[in-house]
């Protein structure tokens, strides 16, 4: 696939890194020459220097015969203009735009074919906000991902000594929870992936990925570590787009304090938020944190645009007694460095938001793609089409499919016949080796290494006879 990426920032670089490894022809456009040079030195791709909304620059980037345009610059206006130009002048088939402002998404008619011609829009800030809300709902989690419209949840937790399943074989989970069907799809031990089977023993410190029906997730989590009490008191450091969105969505149900350095921004936040206490000050000011009782906080979230500030304020809050701390970190090398240390959860915004974009790029009918462990692994939700003649999976048992080593079908959501379209009537299946895949199944596949994703996609593609 020939892909043009507009913008070489954190999101654009992350998109390029994920797609270039899959034998795509990538061109990245940006006005920042050093940033483009650094990207080209690291990845096998082409770069073009110039304004992403210029017809001449798009032509130079190869828009005449490109398959996909991904407009993820920091400017909504540039992204929208680029999509319109790509459609009008170059008839470029698929156009994706990053839109940070809700003004555009609140009026979807602006994005249709007669206006800005955006096929799909993504908002990384909103996706990070939604992700943080899931972490708050599951206080013990390192990562929380939903599939099948929320019916299935994949949760990553760190095993703690004393948990009923810790120090025991995975197959004993069935003895502890006989009425709950759950699947441990992966274990990472000392940063190395372990393919789990029934005889695998879970050790303290293991990062365990569990897949279960959403209503059963907390019961499974309790097998691996003590459950934390529900969160009530939250402190947010940073009143940017993410901090503001998060406070606005939580303030009705939680006690929220928000610290913002800029006085004009703090005044705006105070007038826009109704039940949040807004404080103007430095997030690394120890006296301020102490005065605002950071030691009484269930969760401290460092969400400024400065990685170093987020790391330092999180470490300070943890040392001063905050029960759990989360830091937003743009540089992925920093994420790997601080995760599992004093900072409980380190989040890379680009890795959180990449999934919705990748879902539009993958081959086959891919509903969702989620990056796991800072991009090392992936989980996909695919819809199965065809019949036994046109599909390599329909009508076949899982042990007949030939999944690549390290890939696992963790769950299946199957529409019950005759029950209409009510989501609550769907059947959640935790499959075994003899489970047969049916047409229209939603299949959740876990890939311990993202390099095997393309092979999984090919398995689920239908043959030409299907059309």
N, C-alpha and C positions, 0 to 999 in steps of 0.2 A: 504494500500500500504506500502511495506517495502522500506524505503528510507535511503541511506547512504549520509551524507553530509560531505565533506572533507573541513575542515577549519572552525574555530569557531570565526572568526573575525566579523566585523560589518555585512557583507553580509551573511555569514553562520549563524550567530545568528538570523538575521532577517528571513531568510528562515526557520530555525527550529521553530521559534516562530509562524510563519504563518501556518506551516504544522502540528505541533504537536497538535494544537487545533482541527484538523479535523480527529482525531482518526487514524492517520498514525503511523506506527512503525518506529521511527526515531533513527538513530545512528549517532553520530557526532565524527569525527576523527580530532585530532590536537596534536601538540607536546607541547602545553602550558597547563600544568596541572592546574594551578589556574583558567585559563579562562574556561576550561572544567568543573571544579568543580562548578564555579559560574553559568554556564549554566544549569548544572544538578540540582543544588539547586533550580533553578527558574522554570524549565520545566520538564515534565515527559518524559524523553528520556534516551537513553543509550549512554555512551561515551567510546571511545577507545583512548589511548595515543600512539602516534607513527607517523612515516613518512607516509603520505598519499599515496605515490607512492611505498610503499613496498607491495609485494604480500602477505606476512605473515600478515601484519596489515589489509589489505583489507579482507583477509580470516577471521581474528578475528572479523572484523566488520560485517560479515555475507554476503559477496559478492556472496556466492554460490547460495543463494535464494532471493537476493534483486531484486526489480523491477526497481529501479531508483538510479543512482549515480549523485550527484550534486557536482562537483569539483570546489570549490570557494576559494581555498587558495590564498595567495598573489603572488604565483609563477606560471606563465604561464606554465613553463616546468613541474612542479609537476602535474598540472591539466591535461596536455596532456598525460603524462606518465601514470597517474592513469586511464584515459579513455582507453588507449590502453591495459593496463594490465587487466582491468575489462572485456574488450571484449574478449581478447585472452584466459585468464586463467579461467574466471568465466562465460563467455557468458552472461554477465549482459545486459538485454534488452535495456535500455535507458540510455544514458550518456550525461550529460550537463557539459560544461566547461566554466569557467570564463577566458577570454583572454583580458588582458590589452593592449597588444601590437598589433598594426595594421599590423605588419609583417605577422602574421598568418592569419588574416581575409582577407588580401589582396590576399592570395593564398589559396582559399577554397579547392583545391585538397588535401592539407595537412591534412584536417580534415575528409576526406572520409574514408570508411570502410577499405581500403587497407593500410591506414597510421595511423593516431592517433585515428580513430574511434570515432569521436565526432558527436553525433546526432544534438545537438544544442549548439551554442556558445553565450555567453552574454558578453557585455562589459559595466559594470556599469558606467565607466567614460564617455563613449560616450552617454549613455542614459541620464546622468545628464546634459551633454552639450546640447543635443537636448532639454531637458526640460527647461533649462535656456533660450534658444533661443525663445521658445514659450512664456515664461514670458516677454521677451523683446518685442515681437510682440504685446502682450496685457498688456500694462503697469499697468492697474488697477487690474489685476488678482492676487489672492492668489494661484491659481492652474489652470493649463490648460492641458486638456487631449483630444487627438484626437481618433476618432473611424472611422471605415469603410474607412480606407485609407485616412483620412483627410476630409471626407465629413461632419462629425458631430463633434462638439466640446463641451466638458463639461467644463465650466468655473466656478470657485468659486470666488466671489467678496464680499467685505464687504459693506453692504448697508450704505449709507450716507444720512443724513437728507437733504431734498431738491430735492432728486431724484424723478422723476414723479411717480414712483410706491411705494416709501417709505411712510409708513403711510396709504397705501391703500390696498384693497383686491387684491389678485393675479388675480382674474378673470377680473380686469380692464385692465390687460396687453393687452388683445385682442382689447379693445377700443383704446389704445394708438398706437398699432402696428397691424392694421387689416390685413396687407398683409404678416406678418411674423408669422410662426408657431414655437413656442418655448415652452419649458416645464421647470418649476421650480420643480426639482426632490427632493430637500431636503433643509431644513433650519436648521442651528445650532444656537441656541440662548443660550448664557451663557454656551456653551459647551454641551448643551443638544439637541438631535435631535428632530425636530418637523416634523411630517408627514403633508406636505402641501396639502390643497385643495383650491378650488376656493374662499372660504370665509376667508382664512388665511390672516391676515394683516402683512405685512413686517414692521419690526421696525428698526430704526437706530442701527447699530452695528451688525445686523444679518449677519451671514455667509451664503450666498445664492448660491446654486449650480444650474446653468442654463444649459440646454441642447438645442442646436439649430443647424441648418445647419451652417457650418463654416462662410459663407459669411454674416450671420445675427447676429453673436455673439456680435459685437460691438454695434449694435442698441439695443439689449436686455440689454447689460451692461449699456448703457446710461440711462436706466429706473431706475437703482439702485444707480447710483452715477455719478458725473461729469466725463467726459472722460479726461484723461491726454493727453497732447500733445505727439506726437511720439518722441521716444528717439533718441538722436543723439550722446551725449557725455557719454562715459562709462569709469569707472575706475575699473580695476580688481586687487584685492589684492591676490597675490599668483600665481606663474608661474609653478605649478605642471601640472599633466596630464590634469586636467579639465581646469585650467586657460589657458594653452597653446592651447588646442583644441578650446576653446571658442574664444580666441583672433584671432586665425587663420581663423575661420569661419566668424567673424564679421568685420575684419579690412577693408575690401573693401567698406563697406556700413556705417560704423560708425567711429567716432573719438574715438580711444581706447588708454588708458594708462594702463600699467601693471607694478605693483610693485612686485619685487622679492627680498627676503632677501639675498640669496646666490649669490655671485659674479660669480662663474663659471656658474651657471644656468642662471643668467641674461645675461651673454655673449652669451650663447647658444641661448636663446630666441631672443636676439637682432639680431643674424645672421640668425635666422630661420623665423622671422616675418618681413614683408616688410613695412607695413603701421602702425605698432603699436609702440608707444613710450614706450620703456622699461626703467624702473627706478630701480636702485639697492638701497634698503633701507628697513627700518622697517615699516611694515604696520600700526603699532600703533604710529608712530612718527608724532606727531601733527604738527610740523614745516614742515615736508615733505608734508603732506596732504594740509597744507595751501599754501605752495609754488606752488603746482601743481593744485591749484584752485579746491579743492574738492567741494567747495560751488557752483561751476558752473556745476557740474555733474548731468545728468539726472538719472543715476543709478550707485551705488557703489556696487560691488560684492566682498564679502570676501570669498575666495575660497582656503585658505591655509589648511594644514592638522591639524591645531591646533584649536580646538573648542573655547577655551578661547580667543585666538587672533582674531578669526573671530567675536566673539561677541563684544569684546572691540573695534575693529577697526570699525565695523559697527555702534556701538553707537556713536563713536567719529565722524565718517563721517556724521551721521545724525545731530548731535548737531552742526557741523560746516556748515551745509547748504545743503548737498546732498539731492536732491529731493526725492529719493527712495533708500532704501538699502536692500540688500539680503545677508544672511549669510548661509554658508554651515556648518551644525552641525551634527556630527556623533552620539552623544549621544541623544537618543530620548527624554529623560527627559528634556534636555536643550531646545529642539525644542518646546515642550509644554510650557516651562517656558517663552520663549522670544517671541513666535508668538503673534501677535496682540498688542505688546507693541511698543517701539520705533523702533524696527526692523520690517520692512514691511513684509518680507517673510523670514521664516526660513526653510531650506530644509534639509531633511535627505536623504543622498545618497542611503542608503539601501532601504528606502521606495520607492524612485523613481525607482530604478532598479529591485525591486522584481517582478513587474508586468509581464515582459517578461518571467521570469522563471516560475512563477505560471501558466502561460498560457499552459505550457508543462506538468503540473502536474494535472490540473483540469480534471475531468471526462467530457465526451462529447466533442463536437467540439468547443473548446474555442479559439477564435482568439486573444483576449487580456484581461488582468486583470490589473486593476489599483487600487492601494491602495490610499485611500482618508483620509484626516484628520489624518495623521500620523498613519495609519493602523486601525483606528476605523471603517471605512466603506470601501466598495469596489464597483467598477463598472466593469461589465463584458460585453464583446461582444461575443455572442454565435451564431453559425450557426444552423438553424433549419433543421432537417432531418426527413425523414419518411413520413407517411400519417396518416390519422385519426385513423387507426387501430393500428399502431405501435408507435405512438407518443401521448403524453399527451397534446401537444399544437397545433399541426397542424390541421387546419380546425376548430379551436375553438376561440370563442371570448375571449378577455382578462379577462372579468369578470367571465368566466367559467373555467379558468385555475387553480385557487386556489393558487396564489402566497402567500408565507408567509407574515405575517404582517411586514411592514417596507421595503418590496421589491417592486419595481416599474419598469415596462417596460417604459423606457423614450423615446425610438426612435426605428424605424425599417427602415432598408435600404432594398429595394426590387428591384430586377432586372426586368426591363421592358421587356416584351416579344418582341422578334424580333428586339431588338436594338443592338444586338451584345454584345461585352465585354467592351464597352467603359464605364469607371467609371462615366463620367460626365452624362450619361443617366440613372443612377440609381435613383430611387425615394426615397426621404427621407420623412418618415411618422412620425408625432408626434401623437401617437395612443390615442384613447379614449377607454372607457370601451367596446364598441361594435366592435372595430377593430378585424378582424379575422387574425390569424397568418397563413402564407402560407409556404410551403416547400421552403427551401433555403433562407429564410429571414435571414438577419443579425439583431439580436435583442440586444439592449443595455439595460441591467438591472442594476438598482442602488439598492444597499443593504445598508441601513443605519447602519446595524450591520453585521460585517463579519461572525458572527456565523450562519447566515441564508444562507450563500453561498452554502453549501453542499445540502441543500434542493432545492435551485434554480437549481443547476446542475442536480439533479435527475429528476426534472420536464422536463428538455430538453433532457434527454437521450432517445434514441429509444429502443423499446423492441426487443427481440431476433428475432421476426418475420421479422424485417427489413433486417436481414442478410440472 
